[in-house]
Amino acid sequence: MTDRGHLVKIAGTMMDETERVETERVRIEAEAQFEIGFEQSANANGNGNANGSPVRVNAAACALLGRVAVTRGQLTSAPAAPRA
């Protein structure tokens, strides 16, 4: 700026983020499609951590194993059916 406060020069940088934004959109879409396939599959699917503890399983895996959910790395047992 000059002594009188007039602008003399502006410097800046512009970046085209089109490719990054498109890549992120495709990644999010792929993750959503994977989730649908994982959760709605008739096949038992599950993921575990490095220690072998289950991290998550789908409904088919719970049905196969007689469990209802993964809680803190453990498959939670299904409640006993009421006796007639």
N, CA, C and O atoms as a Maestro MAE file, in Angstrom:
{
 s_m_m2io_version
 :::
 2.0.0
}

f_m_ct {
 s_m_title
 :::
 protein
 m_atom[336] {
  # First column is atom index #
  i_m_mmod_type
  r_m_x_coord
  r_m_y_coord
  r_m_z_coord
  i_m_residue_number
  s_m_chain_name
  s_m_pdb_residue_name
  s_m_pdb_atom_name
  i_m_atomic_number
  :::
  1 25 0.841 -1.171 0.000 1 A "MET " " N  " 7
  2 3 0.000 0.000 0.000 1 A "MET " " CA " 6
  3 2 0.895 1.246 0.000 1 A "MET " " C  " 6
  4 15 2.012 1.251 0.516 1 A "MET " " O  " 8
  5 25 0.355 2.264 -0.588 2 A "THR " " N  " 7
  6 3 1.106 3.523 -0.624 2 A "THR " " CA " 6
  7 2 0.924 4.263 0.690 2 A "THR " " C  " 6
  8 15 0.182 3.825 1.569 2 A "THR " " O  " 8
  9 25 1.629 5.419 0.813 3 A "ASP " " N  " 7
  10 3 1.501 6.243 2.023 3 A "ASP " " CA " 6
  11 2 0.067 6.730 2.209 3 A "ASP " " C  " 6
  12 15 -0.353 7.008 3.332 3 A "ASP " " O  " 8
  13 25 -0.678 6.833 1.126 4 A "ARG " " N  " 7
  14 3 -2.061 7.320 1.190 4 A "ARG " " CA " 6
  15 2 -3.066 6.174 1.374 4 A "ARG " " C  " 6
  16 15 -4.274 6.408 1.409 4 A "ARG " " O  " 8
  17 25 -2.568 4.942 1.492 5 A "GLY " " N  " 7
  18 3 -3.459 3.818 1.719 5 A "GLY " " CA " 6
  19 2 -4.044 3.201 0.471 5 A "GLY " " C  " 6
  20 15 -5.001 2.431 0.548 5 A "GLY " " O  " 8
  21 25 -3.467 3.536 -0.707 6 A "HIS " " N  " 7
  22 3 -3.950 2.944 -1.949 6 A "HIS " " CA " 6
  23 2 -3.293 1.587 -2.176 6 A "HIS " " C  " 6
  24 15 -2.112 1.385 -1.893 6 A "HIS " " O  " 8
  25 25 -4.089 0.683 -2.688 7 A "LEU " " N  " 7
  26 3 -3.600 -0.652 -2.972 7 A "LEU " " CA " 6
  27 2 -2.673 -0.612 -4.181 7 A "LEU " " C  " 6
  28 15 -3.011 -0.024 -5.209 7 A "LEU " " O  " 8
  29 25 -1.507 -1.235 -4.059 8 A "VAL " " N  " 7
  30 3 -0.529 -1.249 -5.138 8 A "VAL " " CA " 6
  31 2 -0.487 -2.614 -5.808 8 A "VAL " " C  " 6
  32 15 -0.441 -2.710 -7.034 8 A "VAL " " O  " 8
  33 25 -0.503 -3.653 -5.014 9 A "LYS " " N  " 7
  34 3 -0.342 -4.977 -5.575 9 A "LYS " " CA " 6
  35 2 -1.025 -6.013 -4.678 9 A "LYS " " C  " 6
  36 15 -1.053 -5.871 -3.456 9 A "LYS " " O  " 8
  37 25 -1.576 -7.059 -5.308 10 A "ILE " " N  " 7
  38 3 -2.161 -8.195 -4.588 10 A "ILE " " CA " 6
  39 2 -1.495 -9.455 -5.127 10 A "ILE " " C  " 6
  40 15 -1.345 -9.618 -6.338 10 A "ILE " " O  " 8
  41 25 -1.105 -10.324 -4.239 11 A "ALA " " N  " 7
  42 3 -0.545 -11.613 -4.632 11 A "ALA " " CA " 6
  43 2 -1.398 -12.708 -4.011 11 A "ALA " " C  " 6
  44 15 -1.893 -12.566 -2.893 11 A "ALA " " O  " 8
  45 25 -1.564 -13.791 -4.742 12 A "GLY " " N  " 7
  46 3 -2.376 -14.880 -4.209 12 A "GLY " " CA " 6
  47 2 -2.118 -16.169 -4.965 12 A "GLY " " C  " 6
  48 15 -1.350 -16.221 -5.926 12 A "GLY " " O  " 8
  49 25 -2.776 -17.183 -4.502 13 A "THR " " N  " 7
  50 3 -2.659 -18.496 -5.114 13 A "THR " " CA " 6
  51 2 -4.039 -19.090 -5.275 13 A "THR " " C  " 6
  52 15 -4.888 -18.972 -4.391 13 A "THR " " O  " 8
  53 25 -4.255 -19.728 -6.406 14 A "MET " " N  " 7
  54 3 -5.512 -20.436 -6.645 14 A "MET " " CA " 6
  55 2 -5.171 -21.885 -6.927 14 A "MET " " C  " 6
  56 15 -4.197 -22.191 -7.614 14 A "MET " " O  " 8
  57 25 -5.980 -22.755 -6.393 15 A "MET " " N  " 7
  58 3 -5.802 -24.182 -6.644 15 A "MET " " CA " 6
  59 2 -7.105 -24.762 -7.157 15 A "MET " " C  " 6
  60 15 -8.176 -24.496 -6.611 15 A "MET " " O  " 8
  61 25 -7.005 -25.552 -8.205 16 A "ASP " " N  " 7
  62 3 -8.182 -26.236 -8.732 16 A "ASP " " CA " 6
  63 2 -8.358 -27.526 -7.937 16 A "ASP " " C  " 6
  64 15 -7.531 -28.433 -8.029 16 A "ASP " " O  " 8
  65 25 -9.433 -27.606 -7.159 17 A "GLU " " N  " 7
  66 3 -9.685 -28.773 -6.329 17 A "GLU " " CA " 6
  67 2 -10.740 -29.677 -6.929 17 A "GLU " " C  " 6
  68 15 -11.285 -30.538 -6.238 17 A "GLU " " O  " 8
  69 25 -11.035 -29.494 -8.197 18 A "THR " " N  " 7
  70 3 -12.059 -30.292 -8.864 18 A "THR " " CA " 6
  71 2 -11.766 -31.787 -8.745 18 A "THR " " C  " 6
  72 15 -12.652 -32.570 -8.403 18 A "THR " " O  " 8
  73 25 -10.538 -32.175 -9.025 19 A "GLU " " N  " 7
  74 3 -10.178 -33.592 -8.978 19 A "GLU " " CA " 6
  75 2 -10.296 -34.149 -7.558 19 A "GLU " " C  " 6
  76 15 -10.793 -35.260 -7.377 19 A "GLU " " O  " 8
  77 25 -9.853 -33.405 -6.562 20 A "ARG " " N  " 7
  78 3 -9.937 -33.855 -5.175 20 A "ARG " " CA " 6
  79 2 -11.391 -34.010 -4.742 20 A "ARG " " C  " 6
  80 15 -11.755 -34.995 -4.099 20 A "ARG " " O  " 8
  81 25 -12.210 -33.035 -5.095 21 A "VAL " " N  " 7
  82 3 -13.620 -33.072 -4.716 21 A "VAL " " CA " 6
  83 2 -14.316 -34.254 -5.391 21 A "VAL " " C  " 6
  84 15 -15.112 -34.944 -4.754 21 A "VAL " " O  " 8
  85 25 -14.030 -34.493 -6.656 22 A "GLU " " N  " 7
  86 3 -14.632 -35.609 -7.383 22 A "GLU " " CA " 6
  87 2 -14.176 -36.948 -6.791 22 A "GLU " " C  " 6
  88 15 -14.978 -37.871 -6.649 22 A "GLU " " O  " 8
  89 25 -12.902 -37.049 -6.449 23 A "THR " " N  " 7
  90 3 -12.381 -38.274 -5.843 23 A "THR " " CA " 6
  91 2 -13.063 -38.535 -4.517 23 A "THR " " C  " 6
  92 15 -13.416 -39.678 -4.224 23 A "THR " " O  " 8
  93 25 -13.256 -37.516 -3.716 24 A "GLU " " N  " 7
  94 3 -13.933 -37.654 -2.431 24 A "GLU " " CA " 6
  95 2 -15.382 -38.094 -2.627 24 A "GLU " " C  " 6
  96 15 -15.874 -38.941 -1.882 24 A "GLU " " O  " 8
  97 25 -16.064 -37.532 -3.612 25 A "ARG " " N  " 7
  98 3 -17.450 -37.907 -3.898 25 A "ARG " " CA " 6
  99 2 -17.536 -39.379 -4.294 25 A "ARG " " C  " 6
  100 15 -18.416 -40.098 -3.822 25 A "ARG " " O  " 8
  101 25 -16.637 -39.823 -5.148 26 A "VAL " " N  " 7
  102 3 -16.616 -41.222 -5.585 26 A "VAL " " CA " 6
  103 2 -16.321 -42.147 -4.402 26 A "VAL " " C  " 6
  104 15 -16.929 -43.212 -4.288 26 A "VAL " " O  " 8
  105 25 -15.398 -41.756 -3.523 27 A "ARG " " N  " 7
  106 3 -15.066 -42.564 -2.348 27 A "ARG " " CA " 6
  107 2 -16.270 -42.716 -1.424 27 A "ARG " " C  " 6
  108 15 -16.558 -43.812 -0.944 27 A "ARG " " O  " 8
  109 25 -16.967 -41.618 -1.180 28 A "ILE " " N  " 7
  110 3 -18.140 -41.645 -0.307 28 A "ILE " " CA " 6
  111 2 -19.228 -42.533 -0.908 28 A "ILE " " C  " 6
  112 15 -19.870 -43.300 -0.192 28 A "ILE " " O  " 8
  113 25 -19.431 -42.431 -2.204 29 A "GLU " " N  " 7
  114 3 -20.428 -43.257 -2.887 29 A "GLU " " CA " 6
  115 2 -20.050 -44.742 -2.808 29 A "GLU " " C  " 6
  116 15 -20.909 -45.589 -2.562 29 A "GLU " " O  " 8
  117 25 -18.773 -45.053 -3.014 30 A "ALA " " N  " 7
  118 3 -18.315 -46.443 -2.936 30 A "ALA " " CA " 6
  119 2 -18.491 -47.000 -1.524 30 A "ALA " " C  " 6
  120 15 -18.891 -48.153 -1.361 30 A "ALA " " O  " 8
  121 25 -18.200 -46.201 -0.515 31 A "GLU " " N  " 7
  122 3 -18.384 -46.645 0.870 31 A "GLU " " CA " 6
  123 2 -19.854 -46.921 1.158 31 A "GLU " " C  " 6
  124 15 -20.181 -47.894 1.836 31 A "GLU " " O  " 8
  125 25 -20.736 -46.077 0.651 32 A "ALA " " N  " 7
  126 3 -22.172 -46.269 0.860 32 A "ALA " " CA " 6
  127 2 -22.638 -47.561 0.195 32 A "ALA " " C  " 6
  128 15 -23.423 -48.310 0.776 32 A "ALA " " O  " 8
  129 25 -22.161 -47.822 -1.013 33 A "GLN " " N  " 7
  130 3 -22.530 -49.049 -1.716 33 A "GLN " " CA " 6
  131 2 -21.995 -50.271 -0.978 33 A "GLN " " C  " 6
  132 15 -22.682 -51.289 -0.895 33 A "GLN " " O  " 8
  133 25 -20.778 -50.186 -0.442 34 A "PHE " " N  " 7
  134 3 -20.219 -51.285 0.325 34 A "PHE " " CA " 6
  135 2 -21.065 -51.558 1.558 34 A "PHE " " C  " 6
  136 15 -21.364 -52.712 1.865 34 A "PHE " " O  " 8
  137 25 -21.454 -50.500 2.267 35 A "GLU " " N  " 7
  138 3 -22.263 -50.650 3.471 35 A "GLU " " CA " 6
  139 2 -23.576 -51.359 3.166 35 A "GLU " " C  " 6
  140 15 -23.995 -52.246 3.910 35 A "GLU " " O  " 8
  141 25 -24.219 -50.975 2.082 36 A "ILE " " N  " 7
  142 3 -25.485 -51.610 1.704 36 A "ILE " " CA " 6
  143 2 -25.255 -53.092 1.435 36 A "ILE " " C  " 6
  144 15 -26.006 -53.939 1.918 36 A "ILE " " O  " 8
  145 25 -24.216 -53.404 0.663 37 A "GLY " " N  " 7
  146 3 -23.904 -54.798 0.363 37 A "GLY " " CA " 6
  147 2 -23.546 -55.592 1.602 37 A "GLY " " C  " 6
  148 15 -23.946 -56.748 1.737 37 A "GLY " " O  " 8
  149 25 -22.800 -54.987 2.504 38 A "PHE " " N  " 7
  150 3 -22.384 -55.652 3.749 38 A "PHE " " CA " 6
  151 2 -23.589 -55.952 4.618 38 A "PHE " " C  " 6
  152 15 -23.778 -57.087 5.058 38 A "PHE " " O  " 8
  153 25 -24.402 -54.943 4.866 39 A "GLU " " N  " 7
  154 3 -25.518 -55.073 5.797 39 A "GLU " " CA " 6
  155 2 -26.657 -55.925 5.247 39 A "GLU " " C  " 6
  156 15 -27.286 -56.666 6.002 39 A "GLU " " O  " 8
  157 25 -26.935 -55.834 3.944 40 A "GLN " " N  " 7
  158 3 -28.100 -56.514 3.387 40 A "GLN " " CA " 6
  159 2 -27.773 -57.871 2.768 40 A "GLN " " C  " 6
  160 15 -28.664 -58.537 2.241 40 A "GLN " " O  " 8
  161 25 -26.537 -58.279 2.822 41 A "SER " " N  " 7
  162 3 -26.140 -59.559 2.236 41 A "SER " " CA " 6
  163 2 -26.789 -60.719 2.975 41 A "SER " " C  " 6
  164 15 -26.920 -60.698 4.199 41 A "SER " " O  " 8
  165 25 -27.196 -61.735 2.213 42 A "ALA " " N  " 7
  166 3 -27.715 -62.964 2.814 42 A "ALA " " CA " 6
  167 2 -26.566 -63.799 3.372 42 A "ALA " " C  " 6
  168 15 -26.793 -64.712 4.165 42 A "ALA " " O  " 8
  169 25 -25.346 -63.496 2.968 43 A "ASN " " N  " 7
  170 3 -24.168 -64.192 3.462 43 A "ASN " " CA " 6
  171 2 -23.682 -63.544 4.752 43 A "ASN " " C  " 6
  172 15 -23.796 -62.332 4.933 43 A "ASN " " O  " 8
  173 25 -23.144 -64.360 5.637 44 A "ALA " " N  " 7
  174 3 -22.591 -63.838 6.886 44 A "ALA " " CA " 6
  175 2 -21.311 -63.066 6.589 44 A "ALA " " C  " 6
  176 15 -20.379 -63.614 6.000 44 A "ALA " " O  " 8
  177 25 -21.262 -61.815 6.987 45 A "ASN " " N  " 7
  178 3 -20.092 -60.967 6.801 45 A "ASN " " CA " 6
  179 2 -19.669 -60.393 8.150 45 A "ASN " " C  " 6
  180 15 -20.505 -60.091 9.001 45 A "ASN " " O  " 8
  181 25 -18.372 -60.250 8.325 46 A "GLY " " N  " 7
  182 3 -17.880 -59.646 9.551 46 A "GLY " " CA " 6
  183 2 -16.489 -59.094 9.368 46 A "GLY " " C  " 6
  184 15 -15.763 -59.492 8.456 46 A "GLY " " O  " 8
  185 25 -16.124 -58.184 10.232 47 A "ASN " " N  " 7
  186 3 -14.785 -57.602 10.261 47 A "ASN " " CA " 6
  187 2 -14.251 -57.748 11.671 47 A "ASN " " C  " 6
  188 15 -14.979 -57.582 12.650 47 A "ASN " " O  " 8
  189 25 -12.959 -58.062 11.760 48 A "GLY " " N  " 7
  190 3 -12.332 -58.179 13.065 48 A "GLY " " CA " 6
  191 2 -11.106 -57.294 13.151 48 A "GLY " " C  " 6
  192 15 -10.624 -56.784 12.139 48 A "GLY " " O  " 8
  193 25 -10.610 -57.115 14.352 49 A "ASN " " N  " 7
  194 3 -9.402 -56.317 14.532 49 A "ASN " " CA " 6
  195 2 -8.177 -57.232 14.508 49 A "ASN " " C  " 6
  196 15 -8.309 -58.436 14.288 49 A "ASN " " O  " 8
  197 25 -7.017 -56.683 14.729 50 A "ALA " " N  " 7
  198 3 -5.765 -57.437 14.667 50 A "ALA " " CA " 6
  199 2 -5.696 -58.537 15.725 50 A "ALA " " C  " 6
  200 15 -4.956 -59.506 15.553 50 A "ALA " " O  " 8
  201 25 -6.449 -58.407 16.808 51 A "ASN " " N  " 7
  202 3 -6.466 -59.415 17.868 51 A "ASN " " CA " 6
  203 2 -7.462 -60.539 17.599 51 A "ASN " " C  " 6
  204 15 -7.540 -61.505 18.358 51 A "ASN " " O  " 8
  205 25 -8.223 -60.405 16.510 52 A "GLY " " N  " 7
  206 3 -9.219 -61.413 16.176 52 A "GLY " " CA " 6
  207 2 -10.583 -61.171 16.773 52 A "GLY " " C  " 6
  208 15 -11.499 -61.968 16.568 52 A "GLY " " O  " 8
  209 25 -10.735 -60.092 17.506 53 A "SER " " N  " 7
  210 3 -12.041 -59.764 18.080 53 A "SER " " CA " 6
  211 2 -12.931 -59.174 17.001 53 A "SER " " C  " 6
  212 15 -12.461 -58.398 16.168 53 A "SER " " O  " 8
  213 25 -14.212 -59.529 17.003 54 A "PRO " " N  " 7
  214 3 -15.109 -58.970 15.999 54 A "PRO " " CA " 6
  215 2 -15.306 -57.474 16.226 54 A "PRO " " C  " 6
  216 15 -15.467 -57.015 17.357 54 A "PRO " " O  " 8
  217 25 -15.289 -56.735 15.134 55 A "VAL " " N  " 7
  218 3 -15.541 -55.301 15.198 55 A "VAL " " CA " 6
  219 2 -16.985 -55.032 14.790 55 A "VAL " " C  " 6
  220 15 -17.677 -54.204 15.382 55 A "VAL " " O  " 8
  221 25 -17.414 -55.754 13.764 56 A "ARG " " N  " 7
  222 3 -18.806 -55.643 13.333 56 A "ARG " " CA " 6
  223 2 -19.171 -56.860 12.507 56 A "ARG " " C  " 6
  224 15 -18.320 -57.459 11.849 56 A "ARG " " O  " 8
  225 25 -20.426 -57.214 12.548 57 A "VAL " " N  " 7
  226 3 -20.961 -58.306 11.756 57 A "VAL " " CA " 6
  227 2 -22.327 -57.878 11.229 57 A "VAL " " C  " 6
  228 15 -22.971 -56.990 11.787 57 A "VAL " " O  " 8
  229 25 -22.755 -58.518 10.154 58 A "ASN " " N  " 7
  230 3 -24.070 -58.180 9.628 58 A "ASN " " CA " 6
  231 2 -25.136 -59.077 10.253 58 A "ASN " " C  " 6
  232 15 -24.821 -59.970 11.040 58 A "ASN " " O  " 8
  233 25 -26.393 -58.835 9.899 59 A "ALA " " N  " 7
  234 3 -27.508 -59.578 10.490 59 A "ALA " " CA " 6
  235 2 -27.412 -61.065 10.182 59 A "ALA " " C  " 6
  236 15 -27.748 -61.890 11.032 59 A "ALA " " O  " 8
  237 25 -26.958 -61.426 8.976 60 A "ALA " " N  " 7
  238 3 -26.838 -62.837 8.615 60 A "ALA " " CA " 6
  239 2 -25.818 -63.540 9.509 60 A "ALA " " C  " 6
  240 15 -26.033 -64.686 9.903 60 A "ALA " " O  " 8
  241 25 -24.717 -62.874 9.832 61 A "ALA " " N  " 7
  242 3 -23.714 -63.461 10.723 61 A "ALA " " CA " 6
  243 2 -24.287 -63.621 12.121 61 A "ALA " " C  " 6
  244 15 -24.051 -64.638 12.773 61 A "ALA " " O  " 8
  245 25 -25.029 -62.639 12.587 62 A "CYS " " N  " 7
  246 3 -25.657 -62.740 13.913 62 A "CYS " " CA " 6
  247 2 -26.625 -63.919 13.953 62 A "CYS " " C  " 6
  248 15 -26.650 -64.674 14.925 62 A "CYS " " O  " 8
  249 25 -27.418 -64.074 12.898 63 A "ALA " " N  " 7
  250 3 -28.368 -65.183 12.848 63 A "ALA " " CA " 6
  251 2 -27.640 -66.516 12.819 63 A "ALA " " C  " 6
  252 15 -28.040 -67.450 13.513 63 A "ALA " " O  " 8
  253 25 -26.588 -66.621 12.036 64 A "LEU " " N  " 7
  254 3 -25.813 -67.850 11.928 64 A "LEU " " CA " 6
  255 2 -25.181 -68.235 13.264 64 A "LEU " " C  " 6
  256 15 -25.153 -69.408 13.635 64 A "LEU " " O  " 8
  257 25 -24.680 -67.236 13.975 65 A "LEU " " N  " 7
  258 3 -23.985 -67.479 15.236 65 A "LEU " " CA " 6
  259 2 -24.907 -67.438 16.455 65 A "LEU " " C  " 6
  260 15 -24.465 -67.693 17.575 65 A "LEU " " O  " 8
  261 25 -26.180 -67.120 16.243 66 A "GLY " " N  " 7
  262 3 -27.121 -67.030 17.354 66 A "GLY " " CA " 6
  263 2 -26.838 -65.849 18.254 66 A "GLY " " C  " 6
  264 15 -27.071 -65.910 19.462 66 A "GLY " " O  " 8
  265 25 -26.343 -64.789 17.681 67 A "ARG " " N  " 7
  266 3 -26.002 -63.582 18.440 67 A "ARG " " CA " 6
  267 2 -26.826 -62.417 17.913 67 A "ARG " " C  " 6
  268 15 -27.454 -62.515 16.858 67 A "ARG " " O  " 8
  269 25 -26.819 -61.310 18.656 68 A "VAL " " N  " 7
  270 3 -27.597 -60.157 18.223 68 A "VAL " " CA " 6
  271 2 -26.765 -58.959 17.818 68 A "VAL " " C  " 6
  272 15 -27.230 -58.148 17.017 68 A "VAL " " O  " 8
  273 25 -25.558 -58.812 18.333 69 A "ALA " " N  " 7
  274 3 -24.770 -57.620 18.009 69 A "ALA " " CA " 6
  275 2 -23.337 -57.766 18.491 69 A "ALA " " C  " 6
  276 15 -23.000 -58.675 19.250 69 A "ALA " " O  " 8
  277 25 -22.505 -56.841 18.026 70 A "VAL " " N  " 7
  278 3 -21.144 -56.741 18.536 70 A "VAL " " CA " 6
  279 2 -21.103 -55.577 19.510 70 A "VAL " " C  " 6
  280 15 -21.446 -54.449 19.155 70 A "VAL " " O  " 8
  281 25 -20.683 -55.852 20.737 71 A "THR " " N  " 7
  282 3 -20.567 -54.815 21.763 71 A "THR " " CA " 6
  283 2 -19.178 -54.901 22.376 71 A "THR " " C  " 6
  284 15 -18.807 -55.928 22.946 71 A "THR " " O  " 8
  285 25 -18.420 -53.836 22.259 72 A "ARG " " N  " 7
  286 3 -17.064 -53.778 22.817 72 A "ARG " " CA " 6
  287 2 -16.209 -54.968 22.381 72 A "ARG " " C  " 6
  288 15 -15.464 -55.538 23.178 72 A "ARG " " O  " 8
  289 25 -16.328 -55.334 21.097 73 A "GLY " " N  " 7
  290 3 -15.503 -56.405 20.565 73 A "GLY " " CA " 6
  291 2 -15.984 -57.801 20.895 73 A "GLY " " C  " 6
  292 15 -15.282 -58.773 20.615 73 A "GLY " " O  " 8
  293 25 -17.164 -57.928 21.485 74 A "GLN " " N  " 7
  294 3 -17.719 -59.234 21.819 74 A "GLN " " CA " 6
  295 2 -19.080 -59.389 21.158 74 A "GLN " " C  " 6
  296 15 -19.871 -58.447 21.106 74 A "GLN " " O  " 8
  297 25 -19.343 -60.597 20.651 75 A "LEU " " N  " 7
  298 3 -20.672 -60.867 20.102 75 A "LEU " " CA " 6
  299 2 -21.625 -61.093 21.270 75 A "LEU " " C  " 6
  300 15 -21.395 -61.957 22.116 75 A "LEU " " O  " 8
  301 25 -22.693 -60.308 21.304 76 A "THR " " N  " 7
  302 3 -23.665 -60.369 22.388 76 A "THR " " CA " 6
  303 2 -24.647 -61.498 22.118 76 A "THR " " C  " 6
  304 15 -25.172 -61.617 21.011 76 A "THR " " O  " 8
  305 25 -24.896 -62.319 23.118 77 A "SER " " N  " 7
  306 3 -25.821 -63.443 22.974 77 A "SER " " CA " 6
  307 2 -27.251 -62.943 22.806 77 A "SER " " C  " 6
  308 15 -27.644 -61.910 23.347 77 A "SER " " O  " 8
  309 25 -28.007 -63.710 22.041 78 A "ALA " " N  " 7
  310 3 -29.419 -63.397 21.865 78 A "ALA " " CA " 6
  311 2 -30.146 -63.731 23.167 78 A "ALA " " C  " 6
  312 15 -29.786 -64.694 23.843 78 A "ALA " " O  " 8
  313 25 -31.162 -62.948 23.524 79 A "PRO " " N  " 7
  314 3 -31.920 -63.268 24.729 79 A "PRO " " CA " 6
  315 2 -32.633 -64.600 24.556 79 A "PRO " " C  " 6
  316 15 -33.012 -64.964 23.443 79 A "PRO " " O  " 8
  317 25 -32.811 -65.307 25.621 80 A "ALA " " N  " 7
  318 3 -33.508 -66.589 25.563 80 A "ALA " " CA " 6
  319 2 -34.948 -66.368 25.148 80 A "ALA " " C  " 6
  320 15 -35.599 -65.406 25.555 80 A "ALA " " O  " 8
  321 25 -35.425 -67.292 24.322 81 A "ALA " " N  " 7
  322 3 -36.828 -67.214 23.877 81 A "ALA " " CA " 6
  323 2 -37.729 -67.546 25.064 81 A "ALA " " C  " 6
  324 15 -37.409 -68.430 25.857 81 A "ALA " " O  " 8
  325 25 -38.864 -66.833 25.189 82 A "PRO " " N  " 7
  326 3 -39.780 -67.128 26.293 82 A "PRO " " CA " 6
  327 2 -40.352 -68.541 26.148 82 A "PRO " " C  " 6
  328 15 -40.655 -68.986 25.041 82 A "PRO " " O  " 8
  329 25 -40.492 -69.222 27.252 83 A "ARG " " N  " 7
  330 3 -41.044 -70.582 27.230 83 A "ARG " " CA " 6
  331 2 -42.551 -70.521 27.360 83 A "ARG " " C  " 6
  332 15 -43.109 -69.724 28.114 83 A "ARG " " O  " 8
  333 25 -43.181 -71.386 26.602 84 A "ALA " " N  " 7
  334 3 -44.651 -71.410 26.624 84 A "ALA " " CA " 6
  335 2 -45.185 -72.303 27.700 84 A "ALA " " C  " 6
  336 15 -46.400 -72.432 27.850 84 A "ALA " " O  " 8
  :::
 }
 m_bond[335] {
  # First column is bond index #
  i_m_from
  i_m_to
  i_m_order
  :::
  1 1 2 1
  2 2 3 1
  3 3 4 2
  4 3 5 1
  5 5 6 1
  6 6 7 1
  7 7 8 2
  8 7 9 1
  9 9 10 1
  10 10 11 1
  11 11 12 2
  12 11 13 1
  13 13 14 1
  14 14 15 1
  15 15 16 2
  16 15 17 1
  17 17 18 1
  18 18 19 1
  19 19 20 2
  20 19 21 1
  21 21 22 1
  22 22 23 1
  23 23 24 2
  24 23 25 1
  25 25 26 1
  26 26 27 1
  27 27 28 2
  28 27 29 1
  29 29 30 1
  30 30 31 1
  31 31 32 2
  32 31 33 1
  33 33 34 1
  34 34 35 1
  35 35 36 2
  36 35 37 1
  37 37 38 1
  38 38 39 1
  39 39 40 2
  40 39 41 1
  41 41 42 1
  42 42 43 1
  43 43 44 2
  44 43 45 1
  45 45 46 1
  46 46 47 1
  47 47 48 2
  48 47 49 1
  49 49 50 1
  50 50 51 1
  51 51 52 2
  52 51 53 1
  53 53 54 1
  54 54 55 1
  55 55 56 2
  56 55 57 1
  57 57 58 1
  58 58 59 1
  59 59 60 2
  60 59 61 1
  61 61 62 1
  62 62 63 1
  63 63 64 2
  64 63 65 1
  65 65 66 1
  66 66 67 1
  67 67 68 2
  68 67 69 1
  69 69 70 1
  70 70 71 1
  71 71 72 2
  72 71 73 1
  73 73 74 1
  74 74 75 1
  75 75 76 2
  76 75 77 1
  77 77 78 1
  78 78 79 1
  79 79 80 2
  80 79 81 1
  81 81 82 1
  82 82 83 1
  83 83 84 2
  84 83 85 1
  85 85 86 1
  86 86 87 1
  87 87 88 2
  88 87 89 1
  89 89 90 1
  90 90 91 1
  91 91 92 2
  92 91 93 1
  93 93 94 1
  94 94 95 1
  95 95 96 2
  96 95 97 1
  97 97 98 1
  98 98 99 1
  99 99 100 2
  100 99 101 1
  101 101 102 1
  102 102 103 1
  103 103 104 2
  104 103 105 1
  105 105 106 1
  106 106 107 1
  107 107 108 2
  108 107 109 1
  109 109 110 1
  110 110 111 1
  111 111 112 2
  112 111 113 1
  113 113 114 1
  114 114 115 1
  115 115 116 2
  116 115 117 1
  117 117 118 1
  118 118 119 1
  119 119 120 2
  120 119 121 1
  121 121 122 1
  122 122 123 1
  123 123 124 2
  124 123 125 1
  125 125 126 1
  126 126 127 1
  127 127 128 2
  128 127 129 1
  129 129 130 1
  130 130 131 1
  131 131 132 2
  132 131 133 1
  133 133 134 1
  134 134 135 1
  135 135 136 2
  136 135 137 1
  137 137 138 1
  138 138 139 1
  139 139 140 2
  140 139 141 1
  141 141 142 1
  142 142 143 1
  143 143 144 2
  144 143 145 1
  145 145 146 1
  146 146 147 1
  147 147 148 2
  148 147 149 1
  149 149 150 1
  150 150 151 1
  151 151 152 2
  152 151 153 1
  153 153 154 1
  154 154 155 1
  155 155 156 2
  156 155 157 1
  157 157 158 1
  158 158 159 1
  159 159 160 2
  160 159 161 1
  161 161 162 1
  162 162 163 1
  163 163 164 2
  164 163 165 1
  165 165 166 1
  166 166 167 1
  167 167 168 2
  168 167 169 1
  169 169 170 1
  170 170 171 1
  171 171 172 2
  172 171 173 1
  173 173 174 1
  174 174 175 1
  175 175 176 2
  176 175 177 1
  177 177 178 1
  178 178 179 1
  179 179 180 2
  180 179 181 1
  181 181 182 1
  182 182 183 1
  183 183 184 2
  184 183 185 1
  185 185 186 1
  186 186 187 1
  187 187 188 2
  188 187 189 1
  189 189 190 1
  190 190 191 1
  191 191 192 2
  192 191 193 1
  193 193 194 1
  194 194 195 1
  195 195 196 2
  196 195 197 1
  197 197 198 1
  198 198 199 1
  199 199 200 2
  200 199 201 1
  201 201 202 1
  202 202 203 1
  203 203 204 2
  204 203 205 1
  205 205 206 1
  206 206 207 1
  207 207 208 2
  208 207 209 1
  209 209 210 1
  210 210 211 1
  211 211 212 2
  212 211 213 1
  213 213 214 1
  214 214 215 1
  215 215 216 2
  216 215 217 1
  217 217 218 1
  218 218 219 1
  219 219 220 2
  220 219 221 1
  221 221 222 1
  222 222 223 1
  223 223 224 2
  224 223 225 1
  225 225 226 1
  226 226 227 1
  227 227 228 2
  228 227 229 1
  229 229 230 1
  230 230 231 1
  231 231 232 2
  232 231 233 1
  233 233 234 1
  234 234 235 1
  235 235 236 2
  236 235 237 1
  237 237 238 1
  238 238 239 1
  239 239 240 2
  240 239 241 1
  241 241 242 1
  242 242 243 1
  243 243 244 2
  244 243 245 1
  245 245 246 1
  246 246 247 1
  247 247 248 2
  248 247 249 1
  249 249 250 1
  250 250 251 1
  251 251 252 2
  252 251 253 1
  253 253 254 1
  254 254 255 1
  255 255 256 2
  256 255 257 1
  257 257 258 1
  258 258 259 1
  259 259 260 2
  260 259 261 1
  261 261 262 1
  262 262 263 1
  263 263 264 2
  264 263 265 1
  265 265 266 1
  266 266 267 1
  267 267 268 2
  268 267 269 1
  269 269 270 1
  270 270 271 1
  271 271 272 2
  272 271 273 1
  273 273 274 1
  274 274 275 1
  275 275 276 2
  276 275 277 1
  277 277 278 1
  278 278 279 1
  279 279 280 2
  280 279 281 1
  281 281 282 1
  282 282 283 1
  283 283 284 2
  284 283 285 1
  285 285 286 1
  286 286 287 1
  287 287 288 2
  288 287 289 1
  289 289 290 1
  290 290 291 1
  291 291 292 2
  292 291 293 1
  293 293 294 1
  294 294 295 1
  295 295 296 2
  296 295 297 1
  297 297 298 1
  298 298 299 1
  299 299 300 2
  300 299 301 1
  301 301 302 1
  302 302 303 1
  303 303 304 2
  304 303 305 1
  305 305 306 1
  306 306 307 1
  307 307 308 2
  308 307 309 1
  309 309 310 1
  310 310 311 1
  311 311 312 2
  312 311 313 1
  313 313 314 1
  314 314 315 1
  315 315 316 2
  316 315 317 1
  317 317 318 1
  318 318 319 1
  319 319 320 2
  320 319 321 1
  321 321 322 1
  322 322 323 1
  323 323 324 2
  324 323 325 1
  325 325 326 1
  326 326 327 1
  327 327 328 2
  328 327 329 1
  329 329 330 1
  330 330 331 1
  331 331 332 2
  332 331 333 1
  333 333 334 1
  334 334 335 1
  335 335 336 2
  :::
 }
}
